[in-house]
Amino acid sequence: MAGDDDFRFPPTMRLKKKNEFIRVFREGATWKGNCFALHVLPRTGGVLPRTGDEFPKDGGPRLGMVVPRRVGSAVERNRIKRKLREAFRKTAHRLPAVDLVIRPNAVCKEVPEETIARTLGKAVKTALENVKER
């Protein structure tokens, strides 16, 4: 894969802590499509409530995934996560500094990665417009 070195997915681009997921779910906007639901929260800086951790405001987008068991077996869930990570990795350079949580459903198994990548970019844009309207 020549040229893919520019589009890495380092640990700094991942949501890891429970508090980060909770904040996106509570304060972010939601977009629902036929393949996945997307929760988006723009990163503005400041301090996380309850923990006192710094909330990073700079850098690129960060991704978290929640894949429920009803989507399929462990093998199918991991395959969907790989597909979503790859789609995010390829579109991350065009996204603003936001925290994203993706909740895929079973339909996502059949959808090609390229379609997911296109949908992800449009979904983030639409969800951010909903955040601004609040």
C-alpha positions, 0 to 999 in steps of 0.5 A, a space after each residue: 500500500 504505497 502512500 498509506 504511511 501518510 494516513 496512520 491511526 496512532 493511539 492519540 487518535 483513539 478514544 480509550 477512557 470510559 469518561 471520553 465515551 460518556 462525554 460524547 454520548 451526553 454532550 454530542 450530536 447524533 447522526 443515524 444512517 442505515 449502516 451505523 449511528 454516529 455520535 460527534 462532539 467537537 473538541 473545545 478544550 477545558 477540563 473533563 468533569 468529575 475526573 479533572 483530566 485535560 480535554 485536548 482541543 488540538 490535534 485531529 479527530 479521535 475515534 471510539 467504537 461500540 459494537 454490540 453482540 447482536 451484530 454477530 459473532 466475535 469474528 464478525 464484530 472484529 471484521 466490522 471494527 477493522 473495516 470502520 477503523 480503515 475507513 476512518 483512517 482514510 478520511 481522518 485527514 479531512 475531518 476537524 478536531 472532533 471526538 467520534 463514537 461509531 455504533 455499527 449495526 448488522 447491515 455494516 457487514 455487507 457494506 463496502 469500506 469505500 461506501 463507509 468512508 464516504 458516508 462517514 465524512 458526510 455524517 460528521 458534517 451533518 452531525 456538526 451542523 446539528 451541534 451548532 444548531 443546539 
